[in-house]
Amino acid sequence: MTSDAVSAGGDPRRLLADVRELARRVRLTQRVTWLPLLVLGVLTLGAIPVYRFGHQIVSDCRTLPDGGRVCHVEMVAAEIYWALALAAGYVVIATVYLRVARSRGVEARVLPYVFTGVGLVVLFSFAVRFWVHLDPPPDLGRPPAAVEALYRLVDVTGTFGLALLVLAWLERHVALLVFALGYLVVVVAKVNLGWGDGWGSRWQFAPMLAITGGLLLLGSAGFALAQRRAR
């Protein structure tokens, strides 16, 4: 990145304005916003066949008063997939982000975002397991809406949105902040467009994974196009 030096003429306000403008230009040059959205979108869509065809452990089945049955289902294949995919994904994000930024002559503050993303997934995974272990639902029926929303927020796809909020703060990126908030609304409110009704337990995860993954990919394309036009 290059910049033309302009004398502030001893005016402190002019000097401060020049410094702020230079900082803004550096932040714009540092941004590779499309990259994490692209990687996370691909990982999210890649999880669909894992949930559909992966190994599950069904246990603790109980009969409900209305005659139905509910069971505790552990998604073994999905847990392994997310552990490996997220480790590889965040390594790719950090490596490419730093390489692209340095090729433009600047550094990138992407590592706090990566550490936050990994930390949130690990923390919330242990927190949910600990919570269920200490206070399991008494009838294994449908939990209250607020509890369902909280589970969706601390799910893997929910943590993507929380980590994007951190990246928006690091880059002072208002557009990314708006996108991350909109993404979290879709996740927490489970905006599935009516998809998945009657698809069966094996496909119940597919609609939201397709919607959130598609949203991340669309966001990646949008930010890449906007960045290309700005340069």
C-alpha positions in Angstrom: 0.0 0.0 0.0 1.3 3.5 -0.8 0.2 6.9 0.3 1.1 10.4 -0.5 2.6 12.5 2.3 0.8 15.8 2.7 2.0 18.5 5.1 -0.5 19.3 7.8 0.9 22.8 8.0 1.2 22.7 11.7 -2.5 22.5 12.2 -3.3 19.9 14.8 -6.8 19.3 13.5 -5.5 18.7 10.0 -2.8 16.4 11.3 -5.4 14.4 13.3 -7.7 14.2 10.2 -4.7 12.9 8.1 -3.9 10.3 10.8 -7.5 9.1 10.9 -7.7 8.9 7.1 -4.5 6.9 7.0 -5.9 4.5 9.6 -9.1 4.1 7.7 -7.2 3.3 4.5 -5.1 0.7 6.4 -8.2 -0.9 7.8 -9.7 -1.1 4.3 -6.5 -2.7 2.9 -6.4 -5.2 5.7 -9.8 -6.6 5.0 -10.3 -10.0 3.5 -13.8 -10.3 4.8 -15.0 -12.7 2.1 -12.6 -15.4 3.2 -14.0 -16.5 6.6 -17.5 -16.3 5.2 -16.5 -18.5 2.3 -14.7 -21.1 4.4 -17.5 -21.3 7.1 -20.2 -21.5 4.4 -18.5 -24.4 2.7 -18.0 -26.2 6.0 -21.7 -25.6 6.9 -22.9 -27.1 3.6 -20.5 -29.9 4.0 -22.1 -30.9 7.3 -25.4 -31.8 5.6 -24.3 -35.3 4.4 -22.5 -36.0 7.7 -25.7 -35.4 9.6 -27.8 -37.4 7.1 -25.5 -40.4 6.8 -23.2 -40.2 9.8 -23.3 -42.6 12.8 -25.6 -41.8 15.6 -26.0 -43.2 19.2 -29.6 -43.4 20.4 -30.2 -43.9 24.1 -32.4 -43.1 27.1 -35.6 -43.5 25.2 -38.8 -42.7 27.1 -42.5 -42.8 26.4 -44.4 -39.6 26.7 -47.9 -39.3 28.1 -49.4 -38.9 24.6 -47.9 -42.3 23.6 -45.0 -40.9 21.6 -41.3 -41.7 22.3 -38.3 -39.4 22.6 -34.7 -40.4 22.8 -31.4 -38.8 23.4 -29.5 -38.8 20.1 -25.7 -38.3 20.1 -24.4 -37.2 16.7 -21.0 -38.9 16.8 -20.0 -38.3 13.2 -21.1 -34.7 13.3 -19.1 -34.0 16.4 -16.0 -35.5 14.7 -16.7 -33.6 11.5 -17.0 -30.2 13.2 -13.8 -30.8 15.3 -11.7 -31.6 12.3 -13.4 -29.2 9.9 -13.2 -26.2 12.2 -9.5 -26.9 13.0 -8.7 -27.0 9.3 -11.0 -24.2 8.4 -9.6 -21.7 10.9 -6.0 -22.6 10.0 -6.9 -21.8 6.4 -8.6 -18.6 7.3 -5.6 -17.4 9.4 -3.0 -18.4 6.9 -4.7 -17.0 3.8 -5.8 -13.8 5.6 -2.3 -13.0 6.7 -0.8 -13.9 3.3 -3.2 -11.7 1.4 -2.8 -8.8 3.8 1.0 -9.0 3.8 1.0 -9.1 0.0 -0.7 -5.7 0.2 2.0 -4.4 2.5 0.0 -4.5 5.8 -0.6 -6.8 8.7 -3.9 -8.3 9.6 -5.5 -8.7 13.0 -7.1 -12.0 12.2 -5.7 -14.2 15.0 -8.0 -12.8 17.7 -11.0 -13.7 15.5 -9.6 -17.2 15.0 -9.0 -17.7 18.7 -12.4 -16.4 19.5 -14.1 -18.7 17.0 -12.3 -21.8 18.2 -12.7 -20.8 21.9 -16.5 -20.2 21.5 -17.0 -23.6 20.0 -15.0 -25.4 22.6 -16.5 -23.4 25.5 -20.1 -23.7 24.5 -19.7 -27.4 23.6 -18.5 -28.2 27.1 -21.1 -25.8 28.7 -24.0 -27.5 26.9 -22.8 -31.0 27.9 -22.3 -29.9 31.5 -25.7 -28.2 31.6 -27.6 -31.3 30.2 -25.7 -33.6 32.6 -26.5 -31.5 35.7 -30.1 -30.6 34.8 -31.6 -32.9 32.1 -35.1 -32.2 30.9 -37.5 -34.0 33.2 -39.7 -35.5 30.4 -37.3 -35.1 27.5 -40.2 -33.2 25.8 -39.9 -30.0 23.8 -38.0 -27.3 25.8 -39.3 -23.8 26.1 -38.8 -21.5 23.1 -36.2 -19.4 25.0 -34.2 -22.5 25.8 -34.3 -23.6 22.1 -33.2 -20.2 21.0 -30.3 -20.3 23.5 -29.3 -23.8 22.2 -29.2 -22.5 18.6 -27.1 -19.5 19.7 -24.4 -21.7 21.3 -24.6 -24.3 18.5 -21.7 -24.4 16.0 -23.5 -22.3 13.4 -24.5 -19.8 16.1 -20.8 -19.4 17.2 -19.9 -18.4 13.6 -22.1 -15.3 14.0 -20.6 -14.4 17.4 -17.1 -14.7 16.0 -18.0 -12.6 13.1 -19.1 -9.9 15.5 -15.5 -10.0 16.9 -14.1 -9.7 13.4 -16.4 -6.7 12.6 -15.1 -5.0 15.8 -11.4 -5.7 14.9 -11.9 -4.3 11.4 -14.3 -1.5 12.4 -16.5 -3.0 9.6 -20.1 -1.7 9.9 -21.4 -3.8 7.0 -20.0 -7.0 8.5 -21.6 -6.0 11.8 -25.0 -5.7 10.2 -24.5 -9.0 8.3 -23.4 -10.8 11.5 -26.5 -9.6 13.4 -28.8 -10.6 10.5 -27.1 -14.0 10.4 -27.7 -14.5 14.1 -31.3 -13.5 13.8 -31.7 -16.2 11.1 -30.0 -18.8 13.3 -31.7 -18.0 16.7 -35.2 -17.5 15.2 -34.7 -20.6 13.0 -35.8 -19.0 9.8 -36.2 -22.1 7.8 -38.8 -20.9 5.3 -41.0 -23.9 6.2 -38.5 -26.4 4.9 -38.0 -29.7 6.6 -41.5 -30.4 7.8 -42.1 -34.2 7.4 -38.6 -34.9 6.1 -37.8 -37.2 9.0 -35.2 -37.2 11.8 -32.3 -37.8 9.4 -33.0 -34.7 7.4 -34.2 -32.4 10.2 -30.8 -30.5 10.3 -30.6 -30.1 6.5 -32.8 -27.0 6.0 -31.0 -24.7 8.5 -27.6 -25.9 7.4 -28.5 -25.2 3.8 -29.9 -21.7 4.7 -27.1 -20.6 7.0 -24.4 -22.0 4.7 -26.0 -20.4 1.7 -26.3 -17.1 3.6 -22.6 -17.2 4.4 -21.6 -17.9 0.8 -23.9 -15.1 -0.4 -22.2 -12.7 2.1 -18.8 -13.8 0.9 -19.7 -13.1 -2.7 -21.1 -9.7 -1.7 -18.1 -8.6 0.3 -15.7 -9.8 -2.3 -17.6 -7.8 -5.0 -17.7 -4.7 -2.8 -14.0 -4.9 -2.0 -13.1 -5.4 -5.6 -15.1 -2.3 -6.6 -13.5 -0.2 -3.8 -9.9 -1.0 -4.8 
